[in-house]
Amino acid sequence: MASIGLGRRNEDTAAGPRLNVVAVAILAAALGAGALWARAVDHWAPLAVMGIVGLVLMQAPRIAQQWERAIVLRFGRFVGLRGPGLFWIVPFVDRVSSWIDQRTITTSFAAEQTLTSDTVPVNVDAVLFWLVHDCEKAALEVQDYAQAVSWAAQTALRDIIGRTTLADLLRGREKIEEELQRLIDQRSSPWGVTVSSVEMRDVVIPGALQEAMSREAQAAREKAARIILGEAELEIAHTFEQAARSYQNNPTALHLRAMNMLYEGLKERGALMLVPSSAVESMGLGGLMGAAALRQSTLTEGGGRAVEGGGKEGA
């Protein structure tokens, strides 16, 4: 379905020529002159004659709005454009066939259940912005230029969708809009119409395909996360390898590192450290471990006595 802006109004479909102040003034002047004439001759016939003349002359003045142009035909032949503002025509000889609106007009159009080049049905909604730059061509070269522009936009959209994959349709909207604008402008240029821009509002794909694409995106993100985690592990392994080479020829630095690790582990009350016996023998940590164990047991016994003392006082 297409929503077409009002770009032209046929004079034949109107209830009559548009009344204006000048036409009313002409009729009033004719009736006034007829009344004076009838009073002078003491007969009502001049009033009727001048009334008819006034009604005829009322057809002559026309007023076009600032954005309008009037198509004037004389005995069926085009004689020119009129407007904006006040202009005159010859009654019963000239006829205003249509009024052309030269403002920017918006037309919404859609392509429903159209297959892409990879056979995926999609629904696409778009908006077309266009205007009439040549009123003569718009009035004489095509029967209904607004409807013609709408159908040209729909067929162009279906043509482009049929030549485009779903991935390009979803990711390359700007390129598709530019191509669509060029194609519609090429078709409507002989009608005196210029396309300003085309904007795609929405692209709807089937629900099952949306779920599949969502799972694919989720799997791709999980894969990327695992790759990043593996790269981090690799960097950590290289760092540890460099650290091992630094400690290999410097036993003192290794012992200081071990003591720091034990301190970090034992500074919290109730902490338990498991140290391999080989590390204790090679790094000379026996005395340190014994002192730490003695300190831990002393703290534990002190805590127990405090609890016992508290129990006696409570008793």
VENMOUR-V705784 format. One line per field, one symbol per residue. ss: DSSP state (~ for helix, > for strand, _ for the rest). A space follows every 10 residues. Layout:
ss->???
//
This chain:
ss->__>____>>> __________ ~~~~~~~~~~ ~~~~~~~~~~ ~___~~~~~~ ~~~~~~~___ >>>>___>>> >>>>__>>>> >>__>>>>__ ___>>>>>>> >___>>>>>> >>>>>_____ >>>>>>>>>> >>__~~~~~~ ____~~~~~~ ~~~~~~~~~~ ~~___~~~~~ ~_~~~~~~~~ ~~~~~~~~~~ ~_>>>>>>>> >>>>>_~~~~ ~~~~~~~~~~ ~~~~~~~~~~ ~~~~~~~~~~ ~~~~~~~~__ ~~~~~~~~~~ ~~~~~~____ ______~~~~ ~~~__~~~~~ ~~~~~~~~~~ ~~~~~~~~~~ ~~~~_
//
